[in-house]
Amino acid sequence: MLGSTHGTLTTDPRPAQVVACGERSAPAVHSTATAPGTGAALDVSGRPLHTDVPDLDRFFRPQSVAVIGASDAEGRPNSGITRQLIAWAERVGARLHPVHPTRPSVYGIPCSPSVSDLPEQVDLAVLLVADPLPVVEELAEAKVKFAVAFASGFAETGQEGALAQTRLAAAVERSGIRLLGPNTNLNAFENFRDDLTGPAIALITQSGHQGRPVFTLQELGIRLSHWAPTGNEADLETADFLSYFADRPEVGAIACYVEGLKDGRSFLLAADHAARRGVPVVAVKVGRTETGARTAASHTGKLTGADTVVDAAMRQFGVIRVDGLDELQDTAALLARARTPQADGVVVYSISGGTGAHFADLATEAGLHLPTLSDERQRALHEWIPEYLNVANPVDNGGHPVGDWRGRRIIDSILDDPEVGVLICPITGPFPPMSDRLAQDLVDAAERTDKLVCVVWGSPVGTEDAYRTTLLGSSRVATFRTFANCIGAVRAYLDHHRFTRDYVSPFTDAPRTPSPSFRKAQSLMRPGRQLSEHAAKQLLRAYGIRVPREQLVTSAAAAVRAAGLVGYPVVMKASGAHLGHKTELGLVKVGLTSASQVRDAYRELTDIARYEGVELDGVLVCQMVEKGVEMVVGVTPDPLFGPTVTVGLGGVLVEVLRDAAVRVPPFGEDQARAMLRELRGHALLQGVRGAPPADVDALVEVVLRVQRMALELGDNLAELDINPLMVLPRGQGAVALDALAVCH
């Protein structure tokens, strides 16, 4: 039987503005500002603010290489690999030392019987052995810097293989060696063309075959500088190579094929490093579907993470995610070589009105800005194009002039428009001599401008001289084979430069010590338990999040007194740990306007709870808050990235519409506002059908405060759900009407 304790009336004025920024948290919260013995800056969760970029120069350009298990026996796989490594060592100027216990020489090169017998300290050891684990300690004693393990049979094969990989990773960590693999291949030692110039693409793949299309871009004249086939990533991972490549002056873009991320936080730090350097990162990340995720795990033995979280995390840090390898090729090639845009306007120049209209529709739908050319510009174009043709944008020339200078003058005039940053010319098929002259005029015009000139060569053949020689021979024209890839790459190009222009690292101002709110919250946490609504709201109040005036009571008489203090009308709700969906159980009463209604409601709520076998800590008598937009804000753990913050339409709509946006801490106010713009129901916050605009500033503030909770409470907070968060009209704030919190 409930007693007669009255409880305490609480009011919460709208809190002051807060800036919540920082790293995702670890299970324990530390207050130190540096890592012991390292001097590295730590965030509020006790984890480094920045990752160390490994010096991989000696991996890609070693002075000496040892091949463990080298062979020249006819027909053996190791023999072919040894030959390739000998050729690669010659190209990079490295001394190669074969190692084999029974061979005096391999391909005429003197052979050492063991690692300890090597004639010099080596930078890189390539392990052509079935089990690399026994070799690791020998390499450590020989002070080898890097090693590559080709062997398979590790985490990609299941639980037993995963245990073997764990043992290998532990041995590598003890040794101080940096290991590539296992389950990798020879892609790092490919023959890269050295006759190509300009910014290069650096390639990272977990599956060697999936990088082959990007590697063959060299045949189209696009330079590649590095290829890192990371395999199972027992040690060196995608993030290590991402950070390293971002610092290389020759790298214009980084292309990635990712099956699973070894560590979500390391990836974010590396992506942040690339964003601060302004280096574009384009990635195919498999696992969008359950089938894809399952297949990826079987291949590399890694967590793929919830795809919506992966997508949001990549977007936060400027990683351009594409779906196909053809998109990876085209987008990386454009971003590597194109100069900084001078304007975001795109003009479509076409020899056919139908082609121009079709392309313009697709481009506009994809979010590209196609400005209408000025009247003055249109008059100038009509000097060379018949008056009856539309030149507003798209520009229809009716057939590119072939016999004189007019075609080049048209292109130059478009590029001279200050609103134009990109010119795209779809050529749907070869039509000599017009298509030949058009291609040459576009190439010549591109040479005199810093603006981007793109061509879509639509011929299915691709053997035409205008394509193979004129267009592909130009380092200034970006040539595509499909409308979709061209539009996607141009959008990525403009988005990337907008992103890096305004980018501020969220790690810069990350808090170093827990806030006073954290100390208040610690006393409210109940490890391993779900908090009651009343306790969950106290947790919110500790972080300055506004809740209604309310009182927890344990008798009908106390409920009547509380209603008088709170002010009619009131809402009454049962409150107890492990009590989730109260409305479905009839444990919420709304719009009570008299003492008799309150008294009856109290009795009904406690009777229902007793019948349902629900243990209560009391009944909440709450201020009734109306006339706002119902939202949901919460914290959910992700196995790859840790705590994530979600915001979306709340109330009953959260389960019906599933309209939500997610971010991985740390993030700042700009990302919080971007989350709201992503919502399909964003217009509700602006005011629809006569409703006033909602207090978006207050909503953003709540999102940032919830992020602070996620950062500081970390894995101690298993789940947080504020639903509904009533966002009142502009200037009136936001109130958390209900909350659920689960502690680890």
Buried (B, 14 or more C-beta within 10 A) or exposed (E): EBEEEBBEBBEBEBBEEBEBBBBBBBEEBBEEBEBEEEEBBBBBBBBBBBBEBBEBEBBBEBBBBBBBBBBBEEEEEBBEBBBBBBEBBEEEEBBBBBBBEEBEEBBEBEBBEEBEEBEEEBBBBBBBBEEBBEBBBBBBEBEBBBBBBBBBBBBBBEEEBBEBBEEBBEBBEEBEBBBBBBBBBBBBBBEBEEEBEEBBBBBBBBBBEBBBBBBEBBEBBBBBBBBBBBBBBBBBBBBBBBBBBBBBEEBBBBBBBBBBBBBBBBBBBBBBBBBBBBBBBBBBBBBBEEEBBEBBBEBBBBBBBBBBBBBBBBBBBBBBBBEEBBBBBBBBBBBBBBEEBBBBBBBBBBBBBEBBBBBBEBBBEEEBBBBEBEEEBBEBBEEBBEEEBBBBBBBBBBBBBBEEEBBBBBBBBBBEBEBBBBBBBBBBEBBEEBBBBBBBBBBBBBEEBEBBBBBBBBBEEEEBEBBEEBBBBBBBBBBBBBBBBBBBBBBBBBBBBEBBEEBEBBBEEBBBBBBEBBEBBBEBBEEEBBBBBBBBBBBBBBBBBBBBBBBBBBBBBBBBBBBEBBEBBBBBBBBBBEBEEBEEBBBBBBEBEEBEBBBBBBEBBBEBBEEEEBEBBBBBBBBBBEEBBBBBBBBBBBEBBBBBBBBBBBBEBBEEEEBBBBBBBBBBBBBBBBBBEBBEBBEBBEBEEEBBBBBBBBBBBBBBBBBBBBBBBBBBBBBBBBBBBBBBBBEBBBBBBBBBBBBB
